[in-house]
């Protein structure tokens, strides 16, 4: 299998799009979309937390099957430079960044990709030794997961349509 770099998203958005020359998984279509989700909707995100992986099943062409986390779409909006950010109430761990966020469309009950995970919101909390506050802090994971809107990856794909399916 050959992998090519399709490109990088603009405006400092941390998305790189890769293309392969072969189909990697079964052909169940998952449509990328922008802005067809709503507040309080269930969403899911995929990844390999702490490098953990299982599967390597024939149903996934021998590739590992990612872990699935469930979340709620808590908020979304565009920043000043036009970057779409989606906020999820779902506990993120290292290994989910770069993974897709998807949801079930109410329009036709198909799965749609809403975005790409890029991190989580943390809160700087003090460390205590007994009852005494130490001079150190730690980054507490608030459970708010952050994703870029999928439209940023789609811009890269439309600008350079290469790989499997574009031959």
N, C-alpha and C positions, 0 to 999 in steps of 0.2 A: 504494500500500500504506500502511495505517495501522499505527502501532506504539503500543502503550499500555504503561504501567508496571503490572505486576501487583502488585508489591510488593518489599519488602526482607526478607531473612532477619533473624531475631532474634539477640540476644546479641552484636552486633558482628561477626557473620559477614558477610564481604564478598561477598554474592550479591544481585544485583538480577535479577528475572525480568521479561522483556518478552514481550508477546503481539502477534502480527500478525493481520490479518484475512484472510490468505490463506496457502495452503500454500507454503513456500519451497523445498522440495526434493522429490525423489521419495518415494513413500509406503512406503519400506522401513521397517518398524517397528523402532525401537530402544527397548526398554523401560527405563524408569528403575527402579532397584531399590535396596534397601539390604541389605547384609550377605550377599550370595550369592557373594561372591568369596573367595579364599583366599590365604594367603601363598605366594609364589613364582609366582603366576599371571601370565601375560603380560597386559599392558594397553596401551592406546594413548591418546594425547591429541592434540587438534587445536588448531591456532592459526595465526597469521600472524606468524612470527618477524621481528622488526625491521621490521614493516609490509610484508613481502614477500607477494605474492599472484600467483597465476596462474589460468588456467582460464577463468572466465566462460563455461563450456561450457553448451550447451543442456541437458545432463543435470542441471544444477544451476540451472535456470531463469535462467541468465545471471549468477548470483552467483559470486564467486570460490570456488575450491576450496581448503580449508585444507591446510596441511602436516600430516603425520601423524608422530608420534614414538612409538617403542615403548619400553615400560618394564616393569619387574617390580614387582608389589605386594610391598613389603618389610615393611610393618607397618601397623597401623591400630589405632585406639582412640578412646575418648571422653575429653574433657577434663573438668575438674571441673564446668563449666557445661553439660555434655552435648553439646558440639560434637564431631562425628565428624571426625577427621582421618585421611587415608589418605596413607601415605608410599610413594613410588615411586622405584625406582632407574632414572632416566631423565633425561637432561640437558635441563633447561628453559632456555629463552631468553626475553627480553622478547618479548611478542606471543602467548604461550600462556596467560597468566592470563585466567581467565574461560572458557576452553575446556573442553569435556567430556572426561572420562576414561571410556573404555569397555573392555569385555572380552567375551570369548566365553563364554557360560554353558555349563557342563558338563551341566546338566540337559537343555537342549533345543537347544543349539548356536546360540542366538540371541544377537545383540549386546545388551548391557545397559549402561546408563550407571551408573557407580559414583560419580562425583563431578565437582567443578568445580575446576580448577587455580587455586591462589591464590599460588603462589610457589615458591621453592626455598631450601634450606638453604645458607648460605654459611659459610665459615671465614675469620676475619680473619688474613691472612698478611702477614708483613713484606716490605718492598721493600728490595732490596740495590742498591747502587751499587758495582760491582766486588765486593770481599769485605766491604765495610762495610755494616752494617745502617743504613738511613735511618730517619728518625723517622716515616715514612709507612707505611701499611698499605693493602692492597687486599682486596676481598671476593671470595674464591675460590669459584666455583660447585662444590659438592661432588658434584653429580649426583643429589642427593636432591630430588625434586619433591614438593610439598605440595598436597593437594587437600582440600576440604571434602566430606563425604559428600553424595550427591544428596538424601538425605532432607530436608536443610535447604531446598533449592529446592522439593521436593514440598510441604512445609508451606505455603509461600507460594502455590503453585498451587492447592492444595485450599482455602485460605482465601478465594481470589478467582478462581474459574474463569471466565476471560474469554478472548477471542481465537478463532482458527480452531479448529474442532472442539468448541467449547463453545456453539455457537449453538443 
